[in-house]
């Protein structure tokens, strides 16, 4: 596991954990890396002073036991929100129905009264989001730190 220091175009700084530098490059090229605060995909790697120094290993092959990666920073520190506010926001989000990748379809069904009105959340590509907004359907991105289970 490799940890990179990242920053978005709005100046928010955060960490990203990746299997390798190639994994980071692939996810970055596929616009899979987003700022947890403002949800922009304009994210770049920034220089890091973090250095991991391992102990010397004998030339003979041995089975290594990897130490667990350090715990990620508390989400409320990343978001800049008090624990009380963060808890209330997560509670509100948990009261919605997660429809996953069916979000665009389900949002349309609700908007056109083909399905019962209810609060939903899920995933939509940037293109699908634009299409929904053009149809007059209100959508809003949720930062990852709100939908992730902190426990």
JOVEN-V843751 format. One record per residue. N is the residue number from 1. SS is DSSP state (a for helix, b for strand, c for the rest). NEAR is the number of other ideal C-beta (glycine too) atoms within 8 Angstrom. Layout:
((N;SS;NEAR) (N;SS;NEAR))
//
This chain:
((1;c;6) (2;b;9) (3;b;12) (4;b;10) (5;b;11) (6;b;13) (7;b;10) (8;b;12) (9;c;6) (10;c;8) (11;c;6) (12;c;10) (13;b;7) (14;b;10) (15;b;9) (16;b;10) (17;b;8) (18;b;12) (19;c;5) (20;c;7) (21;a;7) (22;a;6) (23;a;9) (24;a;14) (25;a;8) (26;a;8) (27;a;10) (28;a;10) (29;a;6) (30;c;6) (31;c;8) (32;c;6) (33;c;10) (34;c;10) (35;c;14) (36;c;12) (37;c;13) (38;c;8) (39;c;9) (40;c;10) (41;c;8) (42;c;7) (43;b;13) (44;b;6) (45;b;6) (46;c;8) (47;c;4) (48;c;7) (49;c;4) (50;c;6) (51;c;4) (52;c;4) (53;c;3) (54;c;5) (55;c;3) (56;c;4) (57;c;6) (58;c;5) (59;c;2) (60;c;4) (61;c;2) (62;c;6) (63;c;3) (64;c;5) (65;c;4) (66;c;4) (67;c;4) (68;c;4) (69;c;7) (70;c;5) (71;c;4) (72;c;6) (73;c;7) (74;c;5) (75;a;12) (76;a;10) (77;a;7) (78;a;11) (79;a;12) (80;c;6) (81;c;8) (82;c;6) (83;a;7) (84;a;6) (85;a;8) (86;a;13) (87;a;8) (88;a;8) (89;a;10) (90;a;10) (91;a;8) (92;a;8) (93;a;11) (94;a;6) (95;c;6) (96;c;10) (97;b;7) (98;b;7) (99;b;9) (100;b;7) (101;c;5) (102;c;8) (103;a;14) (104;a;10) (105;a;7) (106;a;12) (107;a;13) (108;a;12) (109;a;9) (110;a;13) (111;a;9) (112;c;6) (113;c;6) (114;c;6) (115;c;7) (116;c;4) (117;c;5) (118;c;7) (119;c;6) (120;b;12) (121;b;11) (122;b;11) (123;c;6) (124;c;11) (125;c;6) (126;a;8) (127;a;6) (128;a;10) (129;a;11) (130;a;8) (131;a;9) (132;a;13) (133;a;10) (134;a;6) (135;c;8) (136;c;6) (137;c;9) (138;c;5) (139;c;9) (140;c;4) (141;c;6) (142;c;9) (143;c;12) (144;a;8) (145;a;10) (146;a;11) (147;a;8) (148;c;7) (149;c;3) (150;c;5) (151;c;2))
//
